[in-house]
Every structure is written in structure tokens, then in C-alpha cells.
Amino acid sequence: MTTHSKPLIALVTDLMGGSLGRSLPPGSLVTQTNDGPWPEPLLWVADGIAAPGTWAEFLPARDVGLQPVLLQDESGSEEWWDGELDPGMMSDPGDHPAEEVLKDFWESAASETEENEDEEDAGETTAPLTGSWPGLASPGRWAADPATTAAAVAKGLVGHSLKSPRLALVPVGRTADIPAAIGWSGPVNYENDVARLCAVLRSWEDRFGVRVVALSYARLDLSVAAPPQTLNEALRIAAEHFAFCPDNIWQGYESIRLYAEEALVGSAHWTFWWD
């Protein structure tokens, strides 16, 4: 999968950030070495730590073909995006129907869960959604504008869950494509082709107003403009989350039902972490 680097190059050559209507802070390009004589730019990353409102300040970058995202270095010293990105491993998200991807992931996660559950606990993790893939959840009802929701979630993350995030700008048309476009490998122990996950993110963008606001080494933070409002709505979405990232349930909650109740109902922030 390739990115459209022209807007990124144009931005960084405009030292005053005139195309954004504001000054661009000190930063640098992260590049991928390709078969040609020149490196391919993947993203621009600020040198300094982002303030709570930084993500929202750079929303105008979307008008020139760039999407803002916060990058968090969990170690506090090593920049995982320097030398850890490999977009050449990724396919195109558009090649993967979201429901087929989730059905495949569900079957794999449910099978592994069944193998690891004790006889007396059989079925408890996925209850009340037992058996075959339950299908996609219905689209949610918009509670707010997606960009406004994303700005609020990003602001709340900075200084809390994200202790020292950097602002990055990525040349993609929609935030769902950011992980594959930059070659992020956070879920590598679970899925090598992150484009398959991005196909699901595209579907969540359309159904729930989701936006990718932050990436860490193995963590993904999303804002949600149309979160589920009832437990029944949340259960169907929880099934998709279990398929997308089983560790959310395996390592944090006793069951899909408990996850739906405590993490999804009314929540404008979804977090995924892969072990």
C-alpha cells in the first residue's frame, strides 16, 4: 500500500506552514526506504510534546490532504515510529470487506477461547453471544460531530493515558487508513496485515463516526461520535471488538457482556491493546 506523499512534501517545504494558516512547529519527516533513489515520506512528526489542544489545532490539515494523529512512545525514550514502520507489508483496506474480516477474526478468537476455558466456565466469555458470528451491529445514532468528538477525546488523552505524545500528520484521506498507510505493526502478534483492521475501522467510521486519534507501540485509541446507548446495542458492538482485539476481553474483562456494560455503553472513547 502506498501513501500520497505530495501534500506532506508540500507542507514541510512550506516552512511557515502557510497552507495550514498557522506556523508549523519544529519536526521532521519519517521516511521509508524504497527501491528508488529517494526515500518515501510516510508522515511528519513534531519534535516537541503535544499539548492537550494540539490535535484540534491541526484539524485544518485535513483540507490539504493530511490527517492529524497523536503518537505515544510507551518506553519514554525510544521512538517506535523511527525504523519500526513497514507499509510494504500492508495490502489495501479497500480489498477487504469488513464483515468478512470480522467473521474470520471472530471464529479464530472464539475457537481459541473455547480451547482455553475450563469445562465449568465453557461459553462464559462470549455469553450471551454463543456459537457462530452474530453479524455486524446496526449503525449508531450520532451524539455529536465526529471531529468535535475526536478533539475532545484527544484532549482528554494528553497528559493522562498519553503522557508524552507527539503530533503527527499523515497523507491519507480518512483516519481509518492511518495504521496501514504508515505501516504500523502494533497487532503483529495477532495480525500482520493491518489493512484488514483498517477495513474494519472504515466500517466503524461509517457506522459509528469513529476517528483514529492516537497510536502507541501496540495500542490504538479511537473517538466515537455515535456510541451505543443501550446494553443490547453495546453487546453487538462488543462482539466486533472481541473479534478485532480479543485481548480487550481476555485480559481486561470476564466476559463480552461485562465489557459491553463497562466499556461501551455511552462511551465516546474506544481503546484497543494487543499483547
C-alpha positions in Angstrom: 0.0 0.0 0.0 1.4 3.4 -0.9 0.6 6.9 0.6 0.0 10.1 -1.3 3.2 12.0 -0.2 2.8 15.2 -2.3 0.7 17.1 0.4 3.3 16.0 3.0 6.2 17.2 1.0 4.4 20.5 0.1 3.7 21.1 3.8 7.2 20.5 5.1 8.7 22.6 2.3 6.4 25.5 3.4 8.5 26.3 6.5 5.9 28.7 7.9 3.1 26.3 7.5 1.1 28.8 5.4 -1.1 26.1 3.8 -2.5 25.5 7.3 -3.0 29.1 8.2 -0.6 28.8 11.1 3.1 28.1 11.9 4.3 24.5 11.8 6.3 23.6 14.9 9.8 22.1 14.6 9.6 18.5 13.4 10.8 16.0 10.8 9.7 13.6 8.1 9.7 9.9 8.8 10.6 8.1 5.6 10.5 4.6 4.2 13.4 3.4 2.0 12.1 2.0 -1.3 13.6 0.6 -4.4 14.2 4.0 -5.9 17.0 6.6 -5.2 14.9 8.6 -2.8 13.2 7.7 0.5 9.4 7.8 0.5 7.9 10.2 3.2 5.3 8.4 5.4 4.5 11.1 8.0 5.6 14.2 9.6 6.2 14.2 13.4 6.7 17.2 15.7 9.8 17.3 17.8 8.0 18.5 21.0 5.4 17.0 23.2 1.8 17.8 22.2 -0.4 20.0 24.4 -4.0 18.9 25.2 -5.4 21.0 22.4 -2.7 20.3 19.7 -4.7 17.7 17.8 -7.6 20.0 17.4 -5.4 22.9 16.3 -4.2 20.9 13.3 -7.6 19.7 12.1 -7.2 22.2 9.1 -4.5 19.9 7.8 -7.4 17.7 6.5 -8.1 20.4 3.9 -4.7 19.8 2.4 -4.9 16.0 2.4 -3.3 15.3 5.8 -4.8 13.7 8.9 -3.5 14.6 12.5 -2.8 11.7 14.9 -1.0 11.5 18.2 1.9 9.1 18.5 2.8 7.9 22.0 6.2 6.4 22.9 5.4 4.0 25.7 9.0 3.5 26.7 9.6 7.2 27.2 12.9 7.2 25.3 12.6 5.0 22.1 10.7 6.4 19.2 9.0 3.3 17.8 8.0 5.1 14.6 11.7 5.5 13.6 12.6 2.3 11.9 9.6 0.2 13.0 7.2 1.2 10.2 6.7 -1.1 7.1 3.8 -0.1 4.8 5.2 -2.6 2.3 3.7 -5.4 4.4 0.2 -3.9 4.0 -2.4 -4.5 1.4 -5.2 -2.0 0.6 -8.1 -1.7 3.1 -10.5 -1.5 0.2 -9.7 -5.1 -0.8 -11.2 -6.5 2.4 -14.9 -6.5 3.2 -15.2 -5.6 6.9 -17.8 -8.2 7.8 -15.7 -11.0 6.2 -12.7 -9.8 8.2 -14.6 -9.7 11.5 -16.2 -13.1 10.8 -12.8 -14.6 10.3 -11.4 -13.0 13.4 -14.5 -14.0 15.5 -14.2 -17.6 14.5 -10.5 -17.6 15.4 -10.9 -15.8 18.7 -14.0 -17.9 19.7 -12.2 -21.1 18.9 -9.1 -20.2 21.0 -11.4 -19.1 23.9 -13.2 -22.4 23.8 -9.9 -24.3 23.9 -8.7 -22.4 26.9 -11.9 -22.3 29.0 -12.4 -24.8 31.8 -15.3 -27.2 31.4 -17.4 -25.4 34.1 -16.7 -22.0 32.5 -17.4 -23.0 28.9 -19.2 -20.3 27.0 -19.0 -17.6 29.7 -16.5 -15.4 27.9 -18.7 -14.9 24.8 -22.1 -15.2 26.5 -24.7 -14.3 25.6 -23.2 -14.3 22.1 -22.5 -18.0 21.6 -22.0 -20.0 18.5 -21.4 -18.5 15.1 -20.5 -15.0 14.1 -23.5 -12.8 15.1 -23.2 -10.3 12.2 -22.5 -6.6 12.1 -24.0 -4.2 14.6 -26.5 -1.7 13.3 -25.3 1.9 12.8 -25.3 4.1 15.8 -27.2 7.4 16.4 -24.9 10.4 16.2 -24.5 12.1 19.6 -22.1 14.7 18.3 -20.0 15.8 15.3 -17.1 13.3 14.7 -14.4 16.0 14.5 -15.7 17.6 17.7 -15.8 14.3 19.5 -12.3 13.4 18.3 -10.9 16.7 19.5 -12.4 16.1 23.0 -11.1 12.6 23.2 -7.6 13.6 22.0 -7.6 16.5 24.6 -8.6 14.1 27.4 -5.8 11.6 26.5 -2.9 14.0 26.6 -1.3 14.0 30.0 -3.3 11.1 31.2 -3.3 7.9 29.1 -0.8 9.5 26.8 2.0 11.0 28.9 4.2 12.4 26.2 2.5 12.2 22.8 3.8 13.8 19.6 1.6 15.3 16.9 2.0 13.6 13.5 0.4 14.4 10.1 -0.3 11.5 7.7 -1.1 11.9 4.0 -4.4 9.9 3.8 -8.0 10.8 3.1 -9.5 9.2 6.2 -8.2 8.4 9.6 -9.2 4.7 9.3 -6.3 4.3 6.9 -3.6 5.7 9.1 -2.3 2.5 10.6 -1.8 0.7 7.3 -0.6 3.8 5.4 2.3 4.2 7.8 2.9 0.5 8.2 2.1 0.3 11.9 2.8 -3.1 13.4 1.1 -2.9 16.8 -1.1 -6.0 16.4 1.8 -8.0 14.8 1.3 -10.9 17.2 -2.3 -11.2 16.1 -2.4 -9.9 12.5 0.4 -9.0 10.1 -1.7 -7.2 7.5 -3.0 -4.2 9.4 -5.0 -3.2 6.3 -7.6 -5.8 7.3 -8.0 -4.0 10.6 -8.3 -0.7 8.7 -11.1 -2.2 6.7 -13.0 -2.6 10.0 -12.0 0.9 11.0 -13.5 2.2 7.8 -16.8 0.4 8.6 -16.8 1.9 12.1 -16.2 5.3 10.7 -19.3 4.9 8.6 -21.5 3.3 11.3 -20.3 5.0 14.5 -18.4 8.1 13.5 -15.1 6.6 14.7 -11.9 8.5 14.2 -8.3 7.3 14.9 -6.8 9.9 17.3 -3.8 8.1 18.7 -1.3 5.2 18.1 1.1 3.8 20.6 3.5 0.8 20.1 0.7 -1.7 20.5 -2.3 0.5 21.4 -5.0 2.2 19.3 -7.3 5.0 20.6 -10.5 5.9 18.8 -13.1 8.6 19.3 -16.8 7.6 18.8 -19.4 10.1 17.7 -22.3 7.5 17.8 -21.6 5.2 20.7 -24.1 2.5 21.8 -26.7 3.8 24.3 -28.2 0.5 25.5 -26.7 -2.8 26.6 -28.3 -4.6 23.6 -26.7 -2.2 21.2 -23.3 -2.5 23.1 -23.4 -6.3 23.0 -23.4 -6.4 19.2 -20.5 -3.9 19.1 -18.7 -5.8 21.8 -18.7 -8.9 19.6 -17.0 -6.9 16.9 -14.4 -5.6 19.4 -13.8 -9.2 20.6 -13.1 -10.2 17.0 -11.0 -7.1 16.3 -8.9 -7.3 19.5 -9.6 -10.4 21.8 -7.1 -9.1 24.4 -9.7 -6.4 25.3 -11.8 -9.1 26.8 -9.3 -11.8 27.6 -7.0 -9.5 29.6 -9.4 -6.9 30.9 -12.9 -8.3 31.4 -14.5 -11.6 32.4 -17.0 -11.6 29.5 -18.3 -9.8 26.4 -21.3 -8.8 28.5 -19.2 -7.1 31.2 -17.1 -5.4 28.6 -20.2 -4.1 26.8 -21.6 -2.8 30.1 -18.5 -1.1 31.5 -16.5 -0.1 28.4 -19.0 0.6 25.6 -22.4 2.0 26.7 -22.3 5.7 26.2 -18.6 5.8 25.7 -17.1 8.2 23.2 -13.6 6.6 23.5 -12.6 3.1 22.4 -9.2 1.7 23.2 -7.5 -1.5 21.9 -4.3 -3.1 23.1 -2.6 -6.1 21.7 -0.3 -8.2 23.9 
